Amino acid sequence: MFQTPSGGAGQGAAAADSGLMSIGAVLNALRDEFPDITISKIRFLESEGLVEPRRTPAGYRKFGAHDVERLGQVLRMQRDHYLPLKVIREHLDAVERGEAVALPRVGRQRDGEAAAPEPAEGPTVARIGRDELLATAGIGEQELKEWESYGLLVPLPDGAYDAEAVTVASLVVQLGRFGIEPRHLRVMKAAADREAGLVDQVVAPLKRHRNPQTRAHAEARTKELAGLAVKLHAALVQTALGVRLP
């Protein structure tokens, strides 16, 4: 084992480096909770100012316990709240300054929940940028273009994506581990489009109604029907395969 030569400066440097982790070690530490994490994503989060690891004289990254904890917080807020990196960075920086701040809310309602106005201090977030989607999914530009060509992901007019794109991307990646390629998923996309069309047929009269309250009710009815369609689809797939999911 290499011994640092005796002397205050050498011992101080060794003490400073103790407990620091390489980017590979950080990857392994986070992988249990975030199976899709990649070294490229950690580097991307660093480039966005979400974490600032130390650098050795040779340029290697060294992460402390605080860096790893912060990375975990960033990944949880992306996964659970669909927050863009700018909002996450501002939130974490405010917390570290000791400010009492509430976590911004995603601009989505839970099933059965009545629509309510967002408070002024809680910005509505239901979008994700292209670079953030690439980093979150751990894929490259070419893969994303392929997914788009099959209609699995569709960008909004301004080039961003609906927050649900994160879930779609994650599922496409997971299915890929079993050899199911994006081109194989076109049948699922076609089925989803047909189901959406059926729901839209049912709620279309409500959307066109003169009464504003009736038109507002159309959104709640759409969510209810979508939930039932998803449950039916899952039950039919399980029945066809002869399995039951937990």
Beta strands, then each sheet from edge to edge (+ up, - down):
strand 1: 54-55
strand 2: 61-62
strand 3: 127-128
strand 4: 161-162
sheet 1: 1+ 2-
sheet 2: 3+ 4-
end
